[in-house]
Amino acid sequence: MNIGIIGAGITGVTTAYFLAKKKYKVTLIESRRYPAMATSYANGGQLSASNAEAWNSWNNVIVGAKSLFVKDSPVLINPKPSISKLYWFLKFIQNIKSKEMLTEDICKMAIKSIQLYDEIAQKENISFDKLSKGILHFYHNSKQTAHALRINSLYKNAGLKRLRITQEELAKIEPSLKNKKFDSIFYTKSDKTGDIHKFCTNLTNSLKKQKKIAFLNYEVKNLKEELKRFDIVILCAGINSRYLAQTIGENLNIYPVKGYSITINKPGLNSPWVSLLDDNSKIVTSRLGKNRLRVAGTAEFNGYNLDIIQHRVRPLINWCIKMFPKINTNDIKPWAGLRPMTPNMMPIVKRSINDRIWYNTGHGHLGWTLSAFTAWRLASLINKTYN
């Protein structure tokens, strides 16, 4: 069976891997010259089951509404209306009642996915600056801590061990934070970090070298045309999935949510090695090798816009300087990417209205974390369907 996979980001590459393992003839199609050059290029770097909390809450709705008047808010909504944006937010609000169930389901997928990444890296000898030092979450007031404890119970139900630790334990785990005071600190030892771009590139090259996949460069504009070339087509096209699904008459409720990152080169000794998540600022960090610190955050609802806006990047830099006053910020590379977000935070992994077209898309801010699992699951579904 000849399978074409549209999109060579993290979802497409992992899907190609699991289908190739099942001996299917796989072609990975990418409009850019290389894999992982769009949203999978410079994300926050976290493989984080401990960041599985669904965004659906009235508090986030209020924060989004206030952002209309605060330009450096962690969440920013362009007030210009569109049917797709309004419909997305309506469904987002409708899913608030399901937040706890969604969070547990996402966490379960994330735990399995992180295990799969370890297996892939070991079996295929893939290097991607993986660091297994866990993730630290810190909270600044009693209200945030109470919320963290509620979420912790959901994580526990899902099988994740996230421990509340003391200031003294924090200093041992991450010495660069030894003088910082927080209302509460939580640590997930099983979480990891790594360079998503390196992973995609190295895994793709390995599969090509072993002649397990073909890699083609062209832009897909109509899914029906691809059915002339392949027996099965799998859509892993991120934010472009919505447009391509429309070519077969199906509407995928995916909205592009912009996130920013900065890569600090040679950050110096007074910078973190353990991955961090600041719940107040919605900022994450990951150490990528010896000489790079990735800092990422924000959620901007501004349509298909990839402009790098200085006043959106500046809070990331200011946060670094505040947290680590001696950090070297002489060499910083900003980046912006569009997360393919569904209104319930759940990836779309299913067969389309056309029985020869399948979807693996809509992973939102957890594309790096969840893609190994959804790729494994989709490959299993396809194998079960056609064998």
MOBELLIN-V180733 format. One record per pair of residues at least 4 apart in sequence whose ideal C-beta (glycine too) atoms are under 8 Angstrom apart, sorted by the first residue. I is the first residue (numbers start at 1). J is the second residue. Records with the same first field share a line. If there is no record, write none. Layout:
BEGIN
I: J, J
END
This chain:
BEGIN
1: 24, 25, 231, 232, 386
2: 24, 25, 27, 229, 230, 231, 232
3: 19, 24, 25, 26, 27, 230, 231, 232, 233, 234, 382
4: 27, 29, 226, 229, 230, 232, 233, 234
5: 12, 15, 16, 19, 26, 27, 28, 29, 233, 234, 236
6: 12, 29, 220, 223, 226, 233, 234, 235, 236, 237, 244
7: 11, 12, 29, 30, 235, 236, 237, 238, 240, 241, 361
8: 12, 13, 28, 29, 30, 32, 34, 35, 36, 200, 204, 215
9: 13, 35, 36, 38, 39, 40, 200, 236, 238, 367
10: 14, 36, 40, 196, 199, 200, 367, 368, 371
11: 15, 236, 238, 360, 361, 363, 367, 371, 374, 375
12: 16, 28, 30, 35, 234, 236, 237, 360
13: 17, 28, 35, 36, 199, 200, 203, 204
14: 18, 120, 203, 371, 372, 374, 375, 376
15: 19, 234, 236, 360, 374, 375, 378, 379
16: 20, 26, 28, 204, 207, 213
17: 21, 120, 124, 203, 207, 375
18: 22, 375, 376, 378, 379, 380
19: 24, 26, 379, 382
20: 24, 26, 207, 212, 213
21: 379
22: 379, 383
24: 382
26: 212, 213, 214
27: 213, 214, 215, 216, 230
28: 35, 204, 213, 214, 215, 216
29: 216, 217, 218, 220, 226
30: 34, 35, 37, 215, 216, 217
31: 217, 218, 219, 220
32: 37, 38, 217
33: 37, 217
34: 201
35: 40, 200, 201, 204, 215
36: 40, 41, 196, 197, 199, 200, 201
37: 41
38: 238, 337, 338
39: 43, 238, 239, 337, 338, 339, 340, 367
40: 196, 197, 200, 367, 368
41: 196, 197, 335, 337
42: 197, 261, 263, 294, 333, 335, 337
43: 196, 259, 261, 294, 296, 337, 367, 368
44: 259, 261, 284, 285, 286, 294, 295, 296, 297, 368
45: 193, 194, 195, 196, 275, 284, 286, 288, 294, 296, 368
46: 51, 135, 191, 192, 193, 275, 277, 284, 286, 368, 369
47: 110, 113, 114, 117, 191, 192, 193, 194, 368, 369
48: 52, 110, 135, 188, 191, 275, 277, 284, 366, 369
49: 107, 110, 111, 114, 155, 158, 160, 188, 190, 191, 369
50: 135, 137, 155, 160, 162, 186, 188, 191, 277
51: 135, 277, 284, 365, 366, 369
52: 103, 106, 107, 109, 110, 155, 158, 160, 366, 369
53: 103, 106, 151, 154
54: 95, 98, 99, 102, 103, 106, 344, 345
55: 60, 92, 299, 345
56: 60, 92, 93, 95, 96, 98, 99, 102, 343, 344, 345
57: 61, 96, 99
58: 62, 96
59: 63
60: 64, 75
61: 65, 92, 93, 96
62: 66
63: 67, 73, 74, 75
64: 75, 77, 301
65: 77
66: 70, 73
67: 73, 75, 76, 77
68: 77, 79
71: 76, 311
72: 311, 312, 314, 315
74: 281, 282, 283, 297, 298, 299, 315
75: 282, 298, 299, 300, 301
76: 298, 299, 300, 301, 302, 312
77: 300, 301, 302
78: 300, 301, 302, 303
80: 303
81: 85, 86
82: 86, 303
83: 87
84: 88, 242, 255
85: 89, 255, 301, 303
86: 90
87: 91, 253
88: 92, 253, 255, 341, 343
89: 93, 343
90: 94, 343
91: 95, 253, 343, 344
92: 96, 343, 344
94: 343
95: 99, 102, 343, 344
98: 102, 344
99: 103
100: 104, 154
101: 105
102: 106, 344, 345, 346
103: 107, 151, 154, 155, 158
104: 108, 154, 155, 157, 158
105: 109, 158, 346
106: 110, 345, 346, 366, 370
107: 111, 154, 155, 158, 159, 160
108: 112, 158, 159
109: 113, 370, 373, 374
110: 114, 366, 369, 370, 373
111: 115, 158, 159, 160, 190
112: 116, 373, 376
113: 117, 369, 370, 371, 372, 373, 374
114: 118, 190, 191, 192, 369, 372
115: 119
116: 120, 372, 373, 376
117: 121, 192, 194, 199, 372
118: 122
119: 123
120: 124, 126, 203, 372
121: 125, 126, 127, 128, 130, 199
124: 203, 206
125: 206
126: 199, 202, 203, 206
127: 198, 202
128: 194, 195, 196, 198, 199, 202
129: 193, 194, 195, 198, 288, 289, 292
130: 192, 193, 194
131: 192, 193, 194, 273, 275, 286, 287, 288
132: 192
133: 192, 193, 273, 274, 275, 287
134: 173, 187, 188, 189, 190, 191, 192, 274, 275
135: 187, 188, 191, 193, 274, 275, 276, 277
136: 170, 173, 174, 177, 185, 186, 187, 274, 275, 276, 277
137: 148, 162, 185, 186, 187, 188, 276, 277, 279
138: 180, 182, 184, 185, 186, 276, 277, 278, 279
139: 144, 145, 147, 148, 182, 183, 184, 185, 186, 279, 280
140: 144, 182, 183, 279, 280
141: 145, 183
142: 146, 183
143: 147
144: 148, 183, 184, 279, 280
145: 149, 183, 184
146: 150
147: 151
148: 152, 184, 186, 279
149: 153, 164
150: 154
151: 155
152: 156, 162, 164, 186
153: 157
154: 158
155: 160, 162
156: 160, 161, 162
160: 188, 190
161: 188, 189, 190
162: 186, 187, 188
163: 186, 187, 188, 189
164: 184, 185, 186, 187
165: 169, 170, 173, 185, 186, 187
166: 170, 185
167: 171, 181, 182, 185
168: 172
169: 173, 185, 187
170: 174, 177, 178, 180, 182, 185, 187
171: 175, 177, 178
173: 187, 274
174: 178, 272, 273, 274, 276
176: 270, 271, 272, 273, 324
177: 272, 276, 323
180: 323
191: 275
193: 275, 286, 287, 288
194: 198, 199, 286, 288
195: 199, 288, 289
196: 200, 368
197: 201
198: 202
199: 203
200: 204
201: 205
202: 206
203: 207
204: 208, 213, 215
205: 209
206: 210
207: 212, 213
208: 212, 213, 214, 215
220: 225, 226, 237, 244
221: 225, 244, 247
222: 226, 244, 247
223: 227, 233, 235, 244, 245, 247, 248, 354, 357
224: 228, 247, 248
225: 229
226: 230, 233
227: 233, 354, 356, 357
231: 356
232: 356, 357, 358, 382, 386
233: 356, 357, 358
234: 357, 358, 359, 360, 378
235: 241, 244, 245, 352, 357, 358, 359, 360, 361
236: 241, 360, 361
237: 241, 244, 361
238: 338, 340, 361, 367
239: 254, 256, 304, 338, 339, 340
240: 244
241: 245, 252, 254, 340, 348, 359, 361, 362
242: 246, 251, 252, 253, 254, 340
243: 247
245: 250, 251, 252, 352, 359
246: 250, 251
248: 352, 353, 354, 357
249: 353
250: 352, 353
252: 348, 359, 361, 362
253: 342, 343
254: 340, 341, 342, 348, 361, 362
255: 301, 341, 343
256: 303, 304, 338, 339, 340, 341
257: 299, 300, 301, 338, 339, 341, 364, 365
258: 298, 299, 300, 301, 302, 305, 306, 336, 337, 338, 339
259: 296, 297, 298, 299, 300, 336, 337, 338, 339, 365
260: 296, 297, 298, 300, 308, 312, 313, 316, 334, 335, 336
261: 294, 295, 296, 297, 316, 334, 335, 336, 337
262: 294, 295, 296, 313, 316, 317, 320, 332, 333, 334, 335
263: 288, 292, 293, 294, 295, 332, 333, 335
264: 271, 292, 293, 294, 295, 320, 327, 328, 329, 331, 332
265: 291, 292, 331, 332, 333
266: 291, 328, 330, 331
267: 271, 291, 292, 293, 324, 327, 328, 329
268: 326, 327, 328
269: 326
270: 324, 325, 326, 327
271: 287, 293, 324, 327, 328
272: 276, 285, 287, 293, 324
273: 287
274: 287
275: 284, 285, 286, 287
276: 283, 284, 285
277: 283, 284
278: 282, 283, 284, 319, 323
281: 297, 315, 319
282: 297, 298, 299
283: 295, 296, 297, 315, 316, 319
284: 295, 296, 297
285: 293, 294, 295, 296
286: 293, 294
287: 292, 293, 294
288: 292, 293, 294
293: 320, 327
295: 316, 319, 320
296: 316
297: 315, 316
298: 312, 315, 316
299: 339, 365
300: 312
304: 338
306: 336, 337, 338
307: 336
308: 312, 313, 334, 335, 336
309: 313
310: 314
312: 336
313: 317, 334
314: 318
315: 319
316: 320
317: 321, 329, 332
318: 322
319: 323
320: 324, 327, 329
321: 325, 327, 329
339: 363, 364, 365, 367
340: 361, 362, 363, 364, 367
341: 345, 362, 364, 365
342: 346, 347, 348, 362, 364
345: 364, 366
346: 362
347: 360, 361, 362, 363, 364, 370, 374
348: 359, 360, 361, 362
349: 359, 360, 374, 377, 378, 381
350: 358, 359
351: 355, 357, 358, 359, 381, 385
352: 357, 358, 359
358: 378, 381, 382
360: 374, 375, 378
363: 367, 370, 371, 374
366: 370
367: 371
370: 374
371: 375
372: 376
373: 377
374: 378
375: 379
376: 380
377: 381
378: 382
379: 383
380: 384
381: 385
382: 386
383: 387
END
